[in-house]
Amino acid sequence: MTRNLNVKKLTLFVATIFTLTLTTSSITPPPAEQEPKSVGHPVRTIVLDAGHGGKDNGAVGRKSNEKDIALEVALKLGKKIEDEIPGVKVIYTRKTDIFLPLYERPALANKHKADLFISIHCNSANGTRRVKNSRGRWVNTTVRRPNVTGTETFVCGFNRLGSQDVAIRENASILLEDNYEENYGGFDPKDPSSMIVFQLMKNQYRRESIKLASHMQDEFSKSNRPNRGVQELSLAVLSTAGMPAVLTELGFMSSPTEEDYMLSAAGQKEIVQHLFNAIKTYKTAVER
């Protein structure tokens, strides 16, 4: 009788998450009024990843490097979260100008069983092309595209989702948090059938990542800058994160106008507020 009851609970749990993953093929989530109630757990730990650092400058502008702007925004955002959202812990992949290998960034989030992983970057539209110099030799030259502007936020592409398997299994204890039985119907993550749920969780993380990314893009749009949308990309820094994860591009270092905006105190304050609002909106939605 007990076994039958557990099977029924597992079936109900799987069916619930399966319903939530049906729309993951679209990069744009359905309208809020049509979304089913989330089964996510409270957002208690957020890892903020300031892109690049140390010997890796990232995108280079006329006046600054991507690594410095990303760090400034990450630190300001983290402080605002800790000051204004009670009960949420912020962990930084770096707080100074140091080089950190890509694989260590999501690994830190997995170690702390974070609920969100947010990687902060700046974009560049500049490129290179091969041309002949005055001596007839082929050389690389920079192709500048100063008019390309806007924000975009990335989620992990489907082709990299297999990399999440280990992280999800290692983070199985998230299913044993407070109110676990109430939220998941007593499901036992040690049961062999849990592998089914791990696969569904992978799609659920993608869906939740798209939600967070969409909130970020909606907020950025309020600054009247071009919205380049939510996109998927095969990004190593996101592929092994065992939780919802996004990489957001704050603007283009290759645009003098946007570089000035991202460097300014007013610009950074506005960017931080947009990211903060998006996180708070997402947190409220998954905890309702």
Sequence and secondary structure as in RCSB ss.txt:
>XXXX:A:sequence
MTRNLNVKKLTLFVATIFTLTLTTSSITPPPAEQEPKSVGHPVRTIVLDAGHGGKDNGAVGRKSNEKDIALEVAL
KLGKKIEDEIPGVKVIYTRKTDIFLPLYERPALANKHKADLFISIHCNSANGTRRVKNSRGRWVNTTVRRPNVTG
TETFVCGFNRLGSQDVAIRENASILLEDNYEENYGGFDPKDPSSMIVFQLMKNQYRRESIKLASHMQDEFSKSNR
PNRGVQELSLAVLSTAGMPAVLTELGFMSSPTEEDYMLSAAGQKEIVQHLFNAIKTYKTAVER
>XXXX:A:secstr
 HHHHHHHHHHHHHHHHHHHHTTTTSSS   GGG          EEEEEE  BTTB  SB SS BHHHHHHHHHH
HHHHHHHHHSTT EEEES SSS    TTHHHHHHHHTT SEEEEEEEE   EEEEEE TTS EEEEEE  TT   
EEEEEE GGGGGGGHHHHHHTGGGGGSTTHHHHHTT  TTSTTHHHHHHHHHHHHHHHHHHHHHHHHHHHGGGT 
 EEEEEEE  HHHHT SS EEEEEEEETTSHHHHHHHHSHHHHHHHHHHHHHHHHHHHHHHH 
